[in-house]
Amino acid sequence: MDVSVSSGTGRVNNIGLIADQQNYITIGGLMLLLGAVLAIAGRRREAVGESGKDCRACPICAETIKIAALKCKHCGSDTSSTAKTGEETQPAGDAEDIVGTQIWIARGAILAVFVGIILVSLMRH
């Protein structure tokens, strides 16, 4: 992008436009770093979430407990009857999948906003 303007004596650098471009480059670089950090942190969280496949939800308080647990560590209720009969309606992993999907939707929305800001700023010049 040309940062000079014509004047009576020739072309002169537009310092304001140069500073504006530097701001956009700096903000873009920071957004790139932030996106990389979010992507790495998201992968780590997913790896930790997959280790909970041997868990289920407590029928009383809905907190995550081990499948073999006879008593809930959160509310103290007896879960031995549901553990033996298998009355569990939904494994605890399904809720984590929904939360994971919502996180990816939020990340996509944030990315779309940033891309929109960048495109609008590029079209102005």
Backbone hydrogen bonds in HBPLUS format (Angstrom, degrees):
<---DONOR---> <-ACCEPTOR-->    atom                        ^
c    i                          cat <-CA-CA->   ^        H-A-AA   ^      H-
h    n   atom  resd res      DA  || num        DHA   H-A  angle D-A-AA Bond
n    s   type  num  typ     dist DA aas  dist angle  dist       angle   num
A0014-ASN N   A0003-VAL O   2.65 MM  11  5.53 171.5  1.66 164.9 164.4     1
A0005-VAL N   A0012-VAL O   2.75 MM   7  5.36 159.7  1.79 152.8 155.0     2
A0012-VAL N   A0005-VAL O   2.76 MM   7  5.36 163.2  1.79 155.8 160.0     3
A0007-SER N   A0010-GLY O   2.61 MM   3  5.22 150.0  1.69 154.0 164.8     4
A0010-GLY N   A0007-SER O   3.31 MM   3  5.22 155.7  2.37  99.9 107.0     5
A0018-ILE N   A0014-ASN O   3.08 MM   4  6.40 154.3  2.15 150.4 158.3     6
A0019-ALA N   A0015-ILE O   2.96 MM   4  6.18 162.9  1.99 152.0 156.0     7
A0020-ASP N   A0016-GLY O   2.93 MM   4  6.10 149.7  2.02 140.7 149.7     8
A0021-GLN N   A0017-LEU O   2.97 MM   4  6.19 156.8  2.02 146.6 151.7     9
A0022-GLN N   A0018-ILE O   3.00 MM   4  6.29 153.5  2.07 146.9 154.6    10
A0023-ASN N   A0019-ALA O   2.97 MM   4  6.24 151.4  2.05 146.0 153.4    11
A0024-TYR N   A0020-ASP O   3.10 MM   4  6.44 158.9  2.15 148.8 153.6    12
A0025-ILE N   A0021-GLN O   2.96 MM   4  6.20 157.8  2.01 150.3 156.3    13
A0026-THR N   A0022-GLN O   2.92 MM   4  6.08 160.0  1.96 148.8 154.2    14
A0027-ILE N   A0023-ASN O   2.90 MM   4  6.09 169.6  1.91 156.1 158.8    15
A0028-GLY N   A0024-TYR O   2.89 MM   4  5.93 158.0  1.94 143.2 150.0    16
A0029-GLY N   A0025-ILE O   2.92 MM   4  6.09 154.8  1.99 145.4 151.9    17
A0030-LEU N   A0026-THR O   2.97 MM   4  6.24 158.1  2.02 150.6 156.5    18
A0031-MET N   A0027-ILE O   2.92 MM   4  6.15 155.8  1.98 148.8 155.5    19
A0032-LEU N   A0028-GLY O   2.95 MM   4  6.16 148.6  2.06 142.8 151.5    20
A0033-LEU N   A0029-GLY O   3.00 MM   4  6.30 159.9  2.04 148.9 153.6    21
A0034-LEU N   A0030-LEU O   2.89 MM   4  6.10 160.0  1.93 149.0 154.9    22
A0035-GLY N   A0031-MET O   2.87 MM   4  6.01 157.8  1.92 145.7 151.7    23
A0036-ALA N   A0032-LEU O   2.98 MM   4  6.23 154.9  2.04 147.2 154.0    24
A0037-VAL N   A0033-LEU O   2.97 MM   4  6.23 158.4  2.01 149.9 155.5    25
A0038-LEU N   A0034-LEU O   2.92 MM   4  6.16 160.9  1.95 151.0 156.3    26
A0039-ALA N   A0035-GLY O   2.92 MM   4  6.08 156.1  1.98 146.7 153.3    27
A0040-ILE N   A0036-ALA O   3.00 MM   4  6.20 160.7  2.04 148.6 153.5    28
A0041-ALA N   A0037-VAL O   2.88 MM   4  6.03 164.9  1.91 152.2 157.0    29
A0042-GLY N   A0038-LEU O   2.84 MM   4  5.89 150.2  1.93 143.1 151.5    30
A0043-ARG N   A0039-ALA O   3.10 MM   4  6.31 152.5  2.18 142.9 149.2    31
A0044-ARG N   A0040-ILE O   3.10 MM   4  6.39 156.9  2.16 147.8 154.0    32
A0045-ARG N   A0041-ALA O   3.02 MM   4  6.22 155.7  2.08 145.9 152.3    33
A0046-GLU N   A0042-GLY O   3.00 MM   4  6.21 155.7  2.06 145.9 152.2    34
A0047-ALA N   A0043-ARG O   3.02 MM   4  6.25 154.7  2.09 146.5 153.0    35
A0048-VAL N   A0044-ARG O   3.07 MM   4  6.33 151.4  2.15 145.2 152.6    36
A0049-GLY N   A0045-ARG O   2.86 MM   4  6.07 153.5  1.93 147.6 155.6    37
A0050-GLU N   A0046-GLU O   3.09 MM   4  6.26 141.0  2.25 145.7 153.8    38
A0051-SER N   A0048-VAL O   3.25 MM   3  5.63 152.9  2.33 107.1 114.7    39
A0052-GLY N   A0049-GLY O   3.34 MM   3  5.81 167.7  2.35 112.6 116.1    40
A0055-CYS N   A0052-GLY O   3.27 MM   3  5.49 137.7  2.46 118.1 116.1    41
A0067-ILE N   A0054-ASP O   3.12 MM  13  5.97 152.8  2.19 149.9 143.8    42
A0056-ARG N   A0065-ILE O   2.74 MM   9  5.51 158.1  1.79 163.4 170.9    43
A0065-ILE N   A0056-ARG O   2.79 MM   9  5.51 168.4  1.80 167.3 171.3    44
A0058-CYS N   A0063-GLU O   2.84 MM   5  5.42 153.9  1.91 149.1 157.5    45
A0062-ALA N   A0058-CYS O   2.93 MM   4  4.51 138.0  2.11 123.7 132.2    46
A0069-ALA N   A0066-LYS O   3.22 MM   3  5.26 161.5  2.26 103.7 109.1    47
A0079-THR N   A0070-LEU O   2.81 MM   9  5.03 155.6  1.87 129.3 134.8    48
A0072-CYS N   A0077-SER O   2.96 MM   5  5.43 163.0  1.99 155.8 160.5    49
A0076-GLY N   A0072-CYS O   2.97 MM   4  4.77 134.0  2.19 118.5 130.5    50
A0083-ALA N   A0079-THR O   3.02 MM   4  6.17 145.8  2.14 146.9 157.3    51
A0084-LYS N   A0080-SER O   3.07 MM   4  6.17 147.7  2.18 142.7 149.1    52
A0085-THR N   A0081-SER O   3.12 MM   4  6.21 165.5  2.14 145.8 150.0    53
A0086-GLY N   A0082-THR O   2.94 MM   4  5.43 136.8  2.13 129.1 138.6    54
A0094-ASP N   A0091-PRO O   3.27 MM   3  5.95 153.1  2.34 116.0 121.4    55
A0097-ASP N   A0093-GLY O   2.99 MM   4  6.30 144.4  2.12 144.8 154.8    56
A0098-ILE N   A0094-ASP O   3.07 MM   4  6.39 153.6  2.14 148.3 154.5    57
A0099-VAL N   A0095-ALA O   3.02 MM   4  6.28 161.8  2.05 147.7 152.5    58
A0100-GLY N   A0096-GLU O   2.84 MM   4  5.99 156.0  1.90 144.1 151.3    59
A0101-THR N   A0097-ASP O   2.93 MM   4  6.17 150.6  2.02 143.8 151.3    60
A0102-GLN N   A0098-ILE O   2.95 MM   4  6.24 157.9  2.00 149.6 155.6    61
A0103-ILE N   A0099-VAL O   2.92 MM   4  6.18 149.7  2.01 148.3 156.7    62
A0104-TRP N   A0100-GLY O   3.10 MM   4  6.38 156.1  2.16 144.3 149.9    63
A0105-ILE N   A0101-THR O   2.95 MM   4  6.26 150.0  2.05 147.8 156.6    64
A0106-ALA N   A0102-GLN O   2.94 MM   4  6.17 158.2  1.99 146.8 152.4    65
A0107-ARG N   A0103-ILE O   2.88 MM   4  6.15 156.0  1.93 149.0 156.0    66
A0108-GLY N   A0104-TRP O   2.95 MM   4  6.10 155.8  2.00 142.2 148.6    67
A0109-ALA N   A0105-ILE O   2.94 MM   4  6.21 153.3  2.01 147.3 154.6    68
A0110-ILE N   A0106-ALA O   2.98 MM   4  6.21 161.6  2.01 151.5 155.9    69
A0111-LEU N   A0107-ARG O   2.92 MM   4  6.11 161.3  1.95 149.4 155.0    70
A0112-ALA N   A0108-GLY O   2.87 MM   4  6.06 153.5  1.94 144.6 152.1    71
A0113-VAL N   A0109-ALA O   3.00 MM   4  6.28 153.1  2.08 147.3 153.9    72
A0114-PHE N   A0110-ILE O   3.03 MM   4  6.33 164.7  2.05 153.3 156.8    73
A0115-VAL N   A0111-LEU O   2.90 MM   4  6.10 162.1  1.93 152.9 158.1    74
A0116-GLY N   A0112-ALA O   2.91 MM   4  6.03 154.4  1.97 143.0 150.4    75
A0117-ILE N   A0113-VAL O   2.92 MM   4  6.22 155.2  1.99 150.2 156.7    76
A0118-ILE N   A0114-PHE O   2.97 MM   4  6.22 161.8  2.00 150.2 155.0    77
A0119-LEU N   A0115-VAL O   2.88 MM   4  6.10 162.9  1.91 151.6 156.4    78
A0120-VAL N   A0116-GLY O   2.93 MM   4  6.08 162.8  1.96 150.8 155.4    79
A0121-SER N   A0117-ILE O   2.95 MM   4  6.13 158.1  2.00 146.9 153.2    80
A0122-LEU N   A0118-ILE O   2.92 MM   4  6.15 148.0  2.03 147.0 155.9    81
A0123-MET N   A0119-LEU O   2.95 MM   4  6.15 147.8  2.06 146.2 154.7    82
A0124-ARG N   A0120-VAL O   3.15 MM   4  6.33 134.9  2.36 141.4 151.9    83
